[in-house]
Amino acid sequence: MRGFTLALVLAFACTPALAEKTLIESPAAPKAIGPYSQAIQSGKLVFVSGSLPFDPDGKIDYSKQDVSAQTKRVIDNIALELSAANLTLDDVVSATVYVTDVEDFPAVNTVYASYFHPPYPARAFVQAAKLLRGAKVEISVIAAKK
């Protein structure tokens, strides 16, 4: 019984779900288009929602541009959101990249590599059937505060 109680206490003490959630929002980044946050900080981690190639000023329609231009806009938007948490792309520890065509891997990878530096974040690269508003790429990241 003592072992079970100790295990239960340790499980609750180490569960990240019990950490506080703090809203991270950048007025310079595109606004959320649904019931979600741009980013949430929990403990030392910042979880940035999937970012799409939306122009924060609404002047450029990136859905008409190629995947390289869209990837640049997505990562620029992520950088804006991270800066609201006093973080940079160098603080990113994990990224998930969604594309509508896996054949875009080389183009996305070239742009991605120009923004991130070794040691690179852990990453998944996934093809999705369709992304919102004609986007060809969406990226979500997790960053860690020091």
C-alpha positions in Angstrom: 0.0 0.0 0.0 2.9 2.4 0.8 4.4 1.8 -2.6 1.1 2.5 -4.3 0.6 5.8 -2.3 4.2 6.9 -3.1 3.6 6.1 -6.8 0.4 8.1 -6.8 2.0 11.1 -5.1 4.9 11.0 -7.5 2.5 10.7 -10.5 0.6 13.8 -9.4 3.7 15.8 -8.5 5.3 15.1 -11.9 2.2 15.5 -14.1 2.6 18.5 -16.4 -1.2 18.8 -16.8 -1.2 20.3 -13.3 1.0 23.2 -14.3 -0.5 26.6 -14.8 -1.4 27.8 -18.3 -0.5 31.4 -19.3 -1.7 32.9 -22.5 1.0 34.1 -24.9 -0.3 36.5 -27.6 1.5 38.8 -30.0 -0.5 41.7 -31.4 2.0 41.7 -34.3 1.1 38.1 -35.3 -2.1 37.1 -37.1 -5.1 36.7 -34.8 -6.4 33.3 -34.0 -9.3 32.3 -36.3 -11.1 30.0 -33.9 -11.4 29.1 -30.2 -7.7 28.6 -29.6 -4.7 30.6 -28.4 -1.7 31.7 -30.4 0.4 30.1 -27.7 0.3 28.8 -24.2 3.1 28.7 -21.6 3.0 25.8 -19.1 6.0 25.6 -16.8 9.1 26.3 -18.9 7.4 25.1 -22.1 5.6 27.3 -24.7 3.3 25.6 -27.1 2.7 27.5 -30.3 -0.5 26.6 -32.1 -0.3 25.6 -35.8 0.7 28.7 -37.7 -0.5 29.3 -41.2 0.8 31.6 -43.9 -1.4 34.6 -43.0 -0.2 38.1 -43.4 -0.5 39.9 -40.1 -1.5 43.1 -41.9 -3.9 41.3 -44.2 -2.4 42.8 -47.3 -0.9 39.7 -49.0 -2.8 36.6 -49.9 -0.2 33.9 -49.3 -2.6 31.1 -50.6 -1.6 32.3 -54.1 2.1 32.0 -53.4 4.4 29.0 -53.6 5.3 26.8 -50.7 8.6 28.5 -50.1 7.0 31.9 -49.6 4.3 30.3 -47.4 6.9 28.6 -45.3 8.8 31.9 -44.7 5.6 33.6 -43.7 4.7 30.8 -41.3 8.1 30.8 -39.6 8.0 34.6 -39.4 4.6 34.4 -37.7 6.0 31.8 -35.3 8.9 34.1 -34.5 6.5 36.9 -33.7 4.5 34.7 -31.3 7.7 33.4 -29.6 8.9 37.0 -29.1 5.8 37.7 -27.0 7.2 35.0 -24.6 10.7 36.5 -24.8 11.9 33.5 -26.8 13.4 33.1 -30.3 13.5 30.3 -32.9 16.7 29.1 -31.2 14.5 28.1 -28.2 12.3 25.7 -30.3 12.8 22.1 -29.2 10.2 20.4 -31.3 8.3 21.2 -34.6 5.5 19.6 -36.5 5.3 20.5 -40.2 2.1 19.8 -42.1 2.1 20.1 -45.9 -0.6 19.3 -48.5 2.0 17.7 -50.8 4.9 15.7 -49.5 6.8 16.5 -52.7 7.2 20.0 -51.2 9.7 18.5 -48.7 12.8 19.9 -50.4 11.4 23.5 -50.7 10.1 23.6 -47.2 13.3 22.0 -45.8 15.4 24.7 -47.5 13.5 27.5 -46.0 13.3 25.7 -42.6 17.0 25.2 -42.5 17.6 28.9 -43.1 15.7 29.8 -39.9 16.8 27.0 -37.5 20.3 26.3 -36.3 22.1 23.2 -34.8 21.1 21.6 -32.7 18.0 21.5 -34.8 14.6 20.9 -33.1 13.1 17.5 -33.1 10.6 17.4 -36.0 7.8 15.5 -37.7 6.9 16.2 -41.4 3.4 15.1 -42.2 1.2 15.3 -45.4 -2.3 16.4 -44.7 -5.2 16.2 -47.2 -6.1 19.8 -46.9 -5.1 22.9 -44.8 -7.3 25.9 -43.9 -7.7 28.7 -46.5 -5.7 27.1 -49.2 -2.5 27.0 -47.3 0.2 24.5 -48.5 2.1 24.5 -45.1 1.3 24.8 -41.4 3.8 24.5 -38.6 3.4 24.1 -34.8 6.3 24.3 -32.4 7.2 23.8 -28.7 9.8 26.1 -27.2 11.6 25.8 -23.9 12.5 28.7 -21.6 16.0 28.5 -20.0 
